Amino acid sequence: MPLTPYGFVVGQYRSYHRDPLNDFGKYLHGHIDVTTPSGVFSSAIDVDSPSDTVTVFRKIVKLRPEEWSSLLNQPSGYHDLPSNASSGAVDYIRDMRLRTFSLLPTIRPPYHSDTVFLKKLLPLWRIIETTPTWKSGTGLEALQDLESLLPGAQRVLIFGQKYENANGTRGLHNVHQNQGDPVDSRWGPANGTWQDGITIIVYADGRMSAFMNRFSTQATRTDDHGNPLPGIPPALPRLGVSKL
């Protein structure tokens, strides 16, 4: 079944540490601690697999803060999120907040004589997608990318599955893509849309960057249940150009 409970914690950045290199058990994680009024929330950002044949993928995306304002304005602490497109939940494949675009000028000659053509070159515009591509590598390389975001961090938003240990420690795990796993794998039953884990860093000047992470066994195209589909998502179509 999909992740339960799924949600996010928002609060002041407190500290960060890695699992020890030779003593991290089955998986390698980076851990960000978040200060909230009800205490410290930890997080386990998973960047490793027990199989040498599985590669970790990661990317860093600059975010548009206005698209996250409803979550940034929530009180510090943990908040459940329904797994749908309107709740603020995250979906690596469907979430337009995680995609970036550029407006580029182009020139289209009008259908006139050469003399008119020289005088009336029409400025037109097209939108192209400029979202960073996934980088592959080791878990340690992925953690280095995550750690590059931390200097100057003021607040953080971390999405994933909530856990609470018997000793009272609380946090989030499954902080990675949570869809696209082979249906016959041990992780397949947890596939679902709008339930991906992500780490978002907020700086004092309002800038926001997201660290996204997934594994090579996870598809980048899924059905409405989060199960893998063949192929890759279609690129954003070029939008119709228009005159200014």
MARGULUM-392070 format. One line per 4 residues: their letters; for each residue z negated, x, y of N, C-alpha, C. Coordinates in steps of 0.02 Angstrom, whole numbers, plus 32768, in hexadecimal, padded with zeros to 4 digits. Layout:
a = Z/X/Y/Z/X/Y/Z/X/Y ~ ...
This chain:
mplt = 8000/802A/7FC4/8000/8000/8000/8000/802C/803E ~ 8019/8013/8076/8019/803B/80B4/7FD3/8051/80C8 ~ 7FD0/807F/80F7/7F90/809D/810B/7F61/8069/8129 ~ 7F23/806A/8112/7EF0/803E/812D/7EAD/8064/812E
pygf = 7E89/8067/8166/7EA0/8050/81A7/7ECB/8084/81CA ~ 7EFC/806D/81EF/7F26/8099/8218/7F14/808E/8261 ~ 7F12/80C4/8287/7F03/80BD/82CD/7F06/8101/82F0 ~ 7EE5/8104/8329/7EE6/8143/834F/7EA2/814D/8371
vvgq = 7E94/818C/837F/7E59/819E/83A5/7E71/81BD/83E6 ~ 7E51/81AA/841D/7E60/81C7/845E/7E1F/81E1/847C ~ 7E22/821B/8499/7DE6/8238/84B6/7DF3/827D/84D1 ~ 7DBD/829D/84E6/7DC2/82E0/8503/7DCC/8314/84CC
yrsy = 7DFA/8342/84D8/7E04/8379/84A9/7DC5/83A4/84A7 ~ 7DAC/83B1/846B/7D6E/83D7/8462/7D7A/841D/8447 ~ 7D9C/8420/840C/7DA5/8461/83EC/7DDB/845C/83B7 ~ 7DEE/8496/839D/7E22/8499/8369/7E10/84D1/8338
hrdp = 7E20/84C7/82F9/7E1C/84FD/82C8/7E4C/84F0/828F ~ 7E5F/8526/826D/7E88/8521/8231/7E5C/8523/81F3 ~ 7E77/8509/81BC/7E58/8518/817B/7E5E/8563/816E ~ 7E2C/8582/814E/7E33/85C9/813D/7E71/85D4/8112
lndf = 7E94/860B/811F/7ED4/8618/80FE/7ECF/8616/80B2 ~ 7E9B/8633/8097/7E96/8639/804F/7E64/8609/8031 ~ 7E50/85D7/8058/7E1C/85AA/803F/7E26/8565/805C ~ 7E65/854C/8058/7E71/850A/8075/7E7E/84D5/803F
gkyl = 7E6E/84E5/8001/7E76/84B4/7FCC/7EBF/84A6/7FC0 ~ 7ED1/8466/7FB8/7F15/8454/7FA6/7F45/8453/7FE2 ~ 7F2A/844A/801D/7F55/8441/8057/7F3A/846B/8091 ~ 7F67/847E/80BD/7F54/84A2/80FA/7F56/8472/8134
hghi = 7F22/8473/815D/7F1C/8446/8196/7F0B/846D/81D5 ~ 7F1E/8450/820D/7EFF/8460/824D/7ED0/8428/825F ~ 7E98/8439/827E/7E65/8406/828C/7E56/8405/82D7 ~ 7E62/83CC/82F6/7E4F/83C1/833C/7E13/8393/833D
dvtt = 7DDF/83A7/8361/7DA5/837C/836B/7DAA/835A/83AF ~ 7D98/831A/83B0/7DA0/82F1/83EB/7D5B/82D5/83FF ~ 7D49/82DD/843E/7D09/82C3/8456/7D12/827B/846D ~ 7CE7/824F/8452/7CE7/8209/8465/7C9F/81F3/8473
psgv = 7C93/81BB/8495/7C4F/81A4/84A2/7C26/8199/8463 ~ 7C47/818A/842B/7C23/817E/83ED/7C1D/81BC/83C1 ~ 7C30/81F6/83DC/7C2B/8233/83B6/7C6F/8255/83AE ~ 7C6F/8289/8385/7CAB/82B1/837B/7CD5/8295/8342
fssa = 7D16/828D/834F/7D46/827D/831B/7D6D/82BC/830A ~ 7D74/82C9/82CA/7D9D/8301/82B4/7DE2/82E7/82A1 ~ 7E0F/8315/8291/7E51/8302/827A/7E6B/8339/824C ~ 7E90/8324/8219/7EAD/8353/81E9/7EF9/834C/81EF
idvd = 7F18/837C/8211/7F60/837B/821E/7F81/83A4/81E6 ~ 7FA1/8381/81B8/7FB7/839E/8179/7FFB/83BF/8181 ~ 7FFE/8400/8171/803D/8425/8179/804E/844E/813A ~ 8034/843A/8101/8041/8461/80C5/8044/8434/8089
spsd = 8063/844E/8054/806B/842A/8015/8056/8458/7FDC ~ 803D/843B/7FA5/802B/8466/7F6C/8068/8481/7F48 ~ 80A3/846A/7F58/80E0/8480/7F37/8106/84B1/7F62 ~ 811A/84E9/7F46/8141/851B/7F6B/8187/8502/7F7B
tvtv = 819C/84CD/7F5A/81E0/84B4/7F66/81E4/8482/7F9F ~ 81AA/8470/7FBC/81A8/843F/7FF2/819E/8465/8034 ~ 81CA/8456/8064/81C8/8477/80A5/81A9/8447/80D8 ~ 8186/8464/8107/816B/843C/813E/819C/843D/8178
frki = 81A5/8404/8197/81CF/83FE/81D3/81A2/83EA/820D ~ 81B4/8402/8248/818D/83F0/8283/81BA/83EF/82C0 ~ 81A3/83CC/82F3/81C5/83CE/8334/8193/83BD/836A ~ 81A2/83D4/83A6/817A/83C5/83E2/81A7/839C/8410
vklr = 818D/8364/8428/81B3/8338/8453/818B/832B/8493 ~ 81AC/8332/84CC/818C/831F/850A/8190/82D3/8513 ~ 8158/82B5/8525/8153/826C/8529/8157/8254/8571 ~ 8167/8214/8578/8167/81F3/85B9/8124/81CD/85BF
peew = 80F5/81E4/85E8/80B2/81C8/85E8/80AF/817D/85F3 ~ 80DD/8162/861B/80DA/811A/8629/80E3/80F0/85EA ~ 8104/810C/85B7/810E/80E6/857A/80D0/80E5/854D ~ 809E/810D/855F/8060/8112/8537/8024/80F9/855F
ssll = 8030/80DB/8599/7FF9/80C9/85C5/7FC8/8098/85A6 ~ 7FE1/8069/857D/7FB4/8038/855F/7F82/8059/8530 ~ 7F96/8090/8511/7F68/80B3/84E4/7F3C/80E4/850B ~ 7F58/8104/853D/7F31/8132/8566/7EF9/810D/858A
nqps = 7F03/80CE/8599/7ED1/80A7/85BE/7E9B/8089/8592 ~ 7EA1/8093/8551/7E6D/807B/8524/7E2E/80A5/852B ~ 7DF3/8089/8520/7DB6/80B1/8522/7DB8/80EA/84EF ~ 7D99/8121/8500/7D96/8159/84D1/7D76/8143/848F
gyhd = 7D94/8157/8458/7D7B/8144/8416/7DB4/8133/83E8 ~ 7DA2/8117/83AF/7DD4/8104/837D/7DE8/80BB/8386 ~ 7E29/80AC/837B/7E44/8069/8381/7E74/805B/8347 ~ 7E69/8024/8324/7E98/800E/82F1/7ED9/7FF8/8312
lpsn = 7F10/8001/82ED/7F52/7FEA/8305/7F76/7FC6/82CD ~ 7F8C/7F89/82D8/7FB9/7F69/82A8/7FF9/7F92/82A2 ~ 8015/7F94/8266/8051/7FBC/825B/808F/7F93/826D ~ 809B/7F8E/82AF/80D6/7F6C/82C7/80ED/7F8C/8308
assg = 8128/7F79/831F/8148/7F9A/8358/8127/7F8B/839A ~ 80FD/7F58/839E/80E2/7F43/83DF/8099/7F58/83EA ~ 8079/7F75/83B7/8032/7F83/83BC/8022/7FC6/83DC ~ 8054/7FF2/83E1/8048/8037/83F5/804A/8067/83BB
avdy = 8052/804D/837E/8057/8077/8342/8095/80A4/8348 ~ 8096/80D8/831F/80CB/810B/8323/80F7/8108/82E5 ~ 8138/8110/82F0/8168/8113/82B9/819B/814A/82CA ~ 819B/8180/82A3/81C6/81B8/82B2/8210/81A4/82B5
irdm = 8223/8173/828E/826A/8162/8286/827F/812D/82B9 ~ 8254/80FD/82C9/8267/80C4/82F2/824D/80C7/8339 ~ 8220/80F3/8347/81FA/80F2/8386/8222/8115/83BE ~ 823B/80ED/83EE/8263/8108/8424/8239/8134/8454
rlrt = 81F7/812D/8452/81CD/8157/847C/81D1/81A1/8467 ~ 81E7/81AD/842A/81EA/81F2/8410/8230/8210/8416 ~ 825C/81ED/8438/82A0/8206/8441/82AD/8213/848B ~ 82D3/8248/8499/82E1/825B/84DE/832C/8258/84EA
fsll = 833E/824C/8529/8383/8241/853B/8393/8264/857D ~ 83D2/8273/8587/83E9/8290/85C5/8424/8268/85DF ~ 8428/8264/8621/8461/8243/8642/8490/827A/865B ~ 84CC/827A/8641/84FC/82AF/8651/8539/8292/8675
ptir = 8550/82B6/86A8/858D/829F/86CA/85CB/82B2/86A0 ~ 85FD/828A/86A5/863C/829A/8686/8673/8282/86B5 ~ 86AF/8299/86A9/86E7/8288/86D4/871C/8263/86AC ~ 8731/8229/86C5/8768/8205/86A5/879E/81F9/86DA
ppyh = 87DA/8214/86D0/880D/820B/8704/8824/81C3/8709 ~ 882D/81AA/8744/8847/8166/874C/8891/8165/873C ~ 88AA/8129/872F/88F0/8122/871D/891A/8119/875C ~ 8923/814F/8781/8949/814E/87BF/8975/818C/87C0
sdtv = 8999/8194/87F8/89C3/81CF/8800/8999/820D/8806 ~ 89B8/8247/8800/8994/8285/8806/8972/828C/8849 ~ 8993/8274/887E/8975/8279/88C0/8935/8251/88C4 ~ 8936/8214/88AB/88FA/81EB/88AA/88C6/820A/887C
flkk = 88DC/8224/8845/88AE/8243/8815/8884/827A/8837 ~ 88A4/82A3/885F/8881/82D9/8880/884D/82BF/88B1 ~ 885A/8285/88CE/882D/826B/8900/87F6/823F/88E3 ~ 8801/8225/88A8/87D3/81F2/888F/87BB/8201/8848
llpl = 87A4/823E/883D/8783/824C/87FE/8743/8222/87FC ~ 873D/81FB/87C9/8705/81CC/87C6/86CA/81EB/87A2 ~ 8690/81F0/87C2/8654/8207/879E/863A/81D0/876F ~ 8636/81E0/8730/861D/81B2/86FE/85E1/81D2/86DC
wrii = 85BD/81AB/86B6/8581/81C5/8696/857E/81AE/864E ~ 855F/81D6/8625/8552/81C4/85E0/850C/81DB/85CE ~ 84EF/81B9/85A0/84AC/81CB/8588/84B4/81EB/8543 ~ 8495/8226/853B/8496/8247/84FA/844E/8253/84E4
ettp = 8444/8254/84A3/8401/8261/848A/83F3/82AC/8488 ~ 83B9/82BF/84A2/83A5/8306/84A5/8363/8312/8481 ~ 8350/82E4/8454/8313/82ED/842F/8315/832E/8408 ~ 82DF/8357/840A/82DF/8395/83E3/82EA/8387/8399
twks = 830C/83B5/8377/8317/83AF/8330/82DA/83C9/830A ~ 82D5/83B4/82CB/829F/83CC/82A0/82A8/8417/8292 ~ 8271/843C/8293/8270/8482/827D/824D/8486/823A ~ 8268/84AD/820D/8248/84B6/81CC/8227/84FB/81C9
gtgl = 81F6/8500/819C/81D4/8540/8195/8194/8538/816D ~ 8167/8567/8177/8128/8567/8153/80F4/853E/8179 ~ 80BE/852F/8156/8087/850C/8177/8069/8535/81AF ~ 8066/8577/81A7/804A/85A0/81DC/8076/859F/821A
ealq = 80B8/859E/8210/80E5/8599/824A/80DC/8555/826D ~ 80D1/8521/8245/80C6/84E0/8263/8085/84E0/828C ~ 8051/84FF/8272/8012/8501/8298/801A/8529/82D8 ~ 8042/855D/82D6/804D/8584/8313/806E/8559/8349
dles = 809C/852E/8335/80BB/8501/8365/8087/84CF/8380 ~ 805E/84B4/8355/8029/8487/836B/7FFA/84AA/839C ~ 7FE6/84E6/838A/7FB6/850B/83B4/7FD3/851E/83F8 ~ 8015/8524/83FB/8034/8534/843C/802B/84FD/846F
llpg = 801B/84C0/8458/8011/8488/8485/7FC9/8483/84A0 ~ 7F9B/84A6/8482/7F54/849A/8490/7F3A/84B9/84D1 ~ 7F53/84F3/84E7/7F38/850C/8527/7F43/84DA/8560 ~ 7F0D/84CA/8582/7F11/8499/85B8/7F09/8451/85A2
aqrv = 7F00/8445/8561/7EF8/8401/854A/7EBA/83E1/8569 ~ 7EC2/83A4/8582/7E8A/8380/859F/7E75/8346/8571 ~ 7EA5/831B/8561/7E97/82E4/8534/7EC8/82E8/84F9 ~ 7EB7/82C5/84C4/7EE4/82C2/848A/7EE5/827B/8470
lifg = 7F1D/8269/8452/7F24/822C/842B/7F3D/8242/83E7 ~ 7F19/822F/83B3/7F2B/8242/836F/7F2F/8203/8345 ~ 7F67/81FB/8322/7F74/81BF/82FA/7F72/81D2/82B0 ~ 7F57/81A6/8288/7F55/81B1/8240/7F27/817E/821E
qkye = 7F0F/8190/81E4/7EE3/8163/81BD/7E9B/8179/81C6 ~ 7E72/8149/81D8/7E2B/8157/81E5/7E06/8164/81A4 ~ 7DD7/8194/81A7/7DA9/819F/816E/7D63/81A9/8189 ~ 7D33/819C/815F/7CEC/81A9/8170/7CC9/81C2/8132
nang = 7CAB/81FE/8136/7C8A/821C/80FD/7C42/8203/80F8 ~ 7C26/8210/80BE/7BE1/81F9/80B1/7BAF/821A/80E1 ~ 7BC0/8256/80F9/7B92/8278/8127/7B9A/8261/8170 ~ 7BC5/822E/817A/7BCD/8212/81BC/7C04/8230/81E6
trgl = 7C24/8265/81CE/7C5C/8281/81F3/7C98/8251/81EF ~ 7CBC/824D/8225/7CF5/821E/822A/7D32/8243/8243 ~ 7D6B/8226/8233/7DA8/8245/824B/7DE6/8221/8233 ~ 7E1E/8243/823B/7E5F/8229/8227/7E81/825B/81F9
hnvh = 7E9D/8242/81C4/7EC9/826B/819B/7F0C/8248/8195 ~ 7F38/8262/816A/7F7E/824B/8167/7F9D/824D/81AC ~ 7F90/8284/81D0/7FAD/828E/8212/7FF0/82B1/8208 ~ 8021/828A/81F2/8065/82A1/81E5/808F/8263/81D9
qnqg = 80D0/826B/81CC/80FA/8232/81BB/80DF/8210/817C ~ 80DB/81CE/817E/80C0/81A8/8146/80F2/8175/812C ~ 8130/8189/8126/8165/8160/8109/819A/818F/80ED ~ 81C6/8173/80C4/81FD/819A/80AA/81ED/81C3/806D
dpvd = 81B1/81BE/8051/81A1/81E2/8014/81C5/81C1/7FD9 ~ 81DA/81E7/7FA7/81F9/81C8/7F6C/81CC/8192/7F50 ~ 81E8/8159/7F3F/81C0/8120/7F2A/819A/812E/7EE9 ~ 81B3/815C/7EC0/8192/816B/7E81/8162/81A6/7E87
srwg = 8157/81BE/7EC3/8128/81F5/7ECD/80E2/81D9/7ED7 ~ 80B0/8205/7ED8/806B/81EF/7EE2/8061/81D3/7F28 ~ 808D/81E5/7F57/8086/81CE/7F9C/80B1/8191/7FAA ~ 80DF/8181/7F7D/810D/8149/7F88/80EB/8107/7F97
pang = 80B4/80F5/7F73/8094/80B5/7F81/8079/80AE/7FC8 ~ 806F/80E5/7FEB/8054/80E2/802F/808B/80DF/8063 ~ 80CA/80DE/804F/8100/80D9/807F/80F9/809A/80AA ~ 810B/809F/80E9/810A/8066/8115/8127/8079/8159
twqd = 813E/8048/817D/8157/8055/81C0/811F/804D/81F4 ~ 8128/806C/822D/80F9/8067/8265/80B2/807A/824F ~ 80AC/80B3/822D/806B/80CC/8218/806A/8118/8214 ~ 8096/8139/823A/8099/8181/8236/8061/81A2/825E
giti = 804D/81DC/8246/801B/8204/826A/803C/8233/829B ~ 801C/823E/82D3/8038/8269/8307/7FFF/8284/8331 ~ 800A/82BE/834F/7FD9/82DE/837B/7FF7/82E2/83C1 ~ 7FD5/82C3/83F2/7FEE/82C2/8436/7FBC/82E5/8464
ivya = 7FD5/8313/848C/7FAB/8339/84BA/7FB9/8321/8501 ~ 7F84/8315/8527/7F89/82FF/856D/7F6B/8335/8599 ~ 7F90/8349/85CC/7F7A/837D/85F9/7F60/8360/863B ~ 7F3E/838A/8662/7F1E/8372/869F/7F50/8356/86D1
dgrm = 7F8D/8370/86D0/7FC0/8358/8700/7FE6/831B/86E6 ~ 7FD1/8300/86AD/7FEF/82C3/8693/8026/82CF/8660 ~ 803D/830D/8658/8070/831A/8625/8055/830B/85DF ~ 8082/82F7/85B2/8070/82E8/856E/80A3/8306/853E
safm = 808B/8324/8508/80B7/833F/84D4/809C/8329/8490 ~ 80CB/831D/8462/80B9/8306/841F/80CD/833A/83EB ~ 80A2/8345/83BA/80B1/836E/8380/80BC/833F/8345 ~ 80F8/8343/8328/810B/8319/82F0/8114/8345/82B2
nrfs = 8101/832C/8278/8105/8354/823B/8114/8328/81FF ~ 813F/8342/81D3/8151/831F/8196/8164/8352/8162 ~ 8175/833A/8125/8185/8367/80EE/81CC/835B/80D6 ~ 81E9/838E/80B6/822F/838B/80A1/823C/8355/806D
tqat = 8209/833E/804B/8211/8309/8019/8216/82C4/803A ~ 8207/82C0/807B/8207/827F/809D/824A/8272/80BE ~ 8265/8237/80B3/82A6/8224/80D0/829F/8219/811A ~ 82D5/8224/813E/82D7/8215/8186/82FC/81D4/8194
rtdd = 8307/81AD/8160/8323/816A/8167/8301/813D/8134 ~ 82E4/8106/8149/82BD/80DB/811C/82CD/8092/8127 ~ 82BA/806A/80F4/82C4/8022/80FA/8289/8002/811C ~ 8287/7FC0/811E/8252/7F9D/8142/820D/7FA5/8122
hgnp = 820A/7FC1/80E6/81CA/7FCF/80C5/81B7/8018/80C8 ~ 81DF/8040/80EB/81D0/8087/80F0/81E8/80AF/80B5 ~ 820E/8090/8088/8227/80B4/804E/8269/80D7/8060 ~ 8278/8110/803F/82B1/8138/8054/82F4/8116/8049
lpgi = 8321/8122/8078/8367/810E/8072/8392/814D/8073 ~ 83CC/814B/8054/83F7/8187/8055/8413/8194/809A ~ 8424/81D2/80A7/8443/81E4/80E6/8411/81F1/811C ~ 842A/81F9/8158/83FF/8207/8192/8409/81D0/81C5
ppal = 83D8/81C6/81F2/83E0/8191/8224/841E/819D/824E ~ 8441/8168/8261/847C/8172/828B/8467/818D/82CF ~ 8492/81B7/82EC/8484/81D1/832F/8489/8198/8361 ~ 8466/81A1/8398/846A/8170/83CE/84B3/816B/83E5
prlg = 84D1/8131/83E5/8516/812C/83FC/851B/813C/8446 ~ 8552/8159/8459/855D/8164/84A0/8564/8121/84C2 ~ 853D/8118/84F6/853F/80D8/8519/857C/80D5/8545 ~ 8593/8099/8553/85CE/8092/857E/85C4/80B2/85C1
vskl = 85F5/80DA/85D6/85EF/80FB/8617/85F9/80C9/864F ~ 85DD/80D6/8688/85E4/80A8/86C0/85E8/80D0/8700 ~ 8609/80B5/8732/860F/80D6/8772/85CE/80CF/8799 ~ 85BF/8103/87C1/8587/80FF/87EE/859C/80D7/882C
